[in-house]
Amino acid sequence: MTLKELNNLPEYEALKQFSICCGTFKWVEQMGNSRPFQNKNELLKMAEKIWFSLSGQDWLEAFSHHPKIGDIESLRSKFQKTAKLSEFEQKGISHVSENILREIEKGNQLYENNFGYIFIVCATGKTAEEMLVLINERLKNDPEAELLIAANEQNKITRLRLGKLFDL
């Protein structure tokens, strides 16, 4: 889809497309209300501006729309709308040993127990081993710092998804 096509979509369809990029209603709604975009830089800057203007609760809502790293089964069922994007983003984890997958699963559970939401990382280009190191490092963070790190990671994911979705 081109930027021109995005600008000309009916509102409900534009909101649907934005929801593939980021799963929080306020962000989707504000992006829809920000159309038309003059160019890709304006779209990306607005996406980031809106994202960082949202509350922690909105960020948590967006996080809830992601499968856990390495949870291929949830990609297939609960997250069908974004499954293709998530599979591409997590392709570094597709050919990994059972042992590493179990360690990631263990790290995911510890992370969720510590922070109350799933581990959010922009997985594109990262190996399973790199993500395992990241999850273990981030488990050491205090909740406030970690929420901001996760929000920055979500912003990266959203930016990549916008680029893929809208041919940017």
WOBELBEL-V975692 format. One record per run of one state. SS is the DSSP state (H for helix, E for strand, - for the rest). FROM is the first residue (numbers start at 1). TO is the last residue. If there is no record, write none. Layout:
((SS:FROM:TO) (SS:FROM:TO))
//
This chain:
((-:1:2) (H:3:8) (-:9:10) (H:11:21) (-:22:24) (H:25:33) (-:34:39) (H:40:53) (-:54:55) (H:56:63) (-:64:71) (H:72:76) (-:77:79) (H:80:89) (-:90:90) (H:91:93) (-:94:97) (H:98:115) (-:116:127) (H:128:138) (-:139:142) (H:143:165) (-:166:168))
//
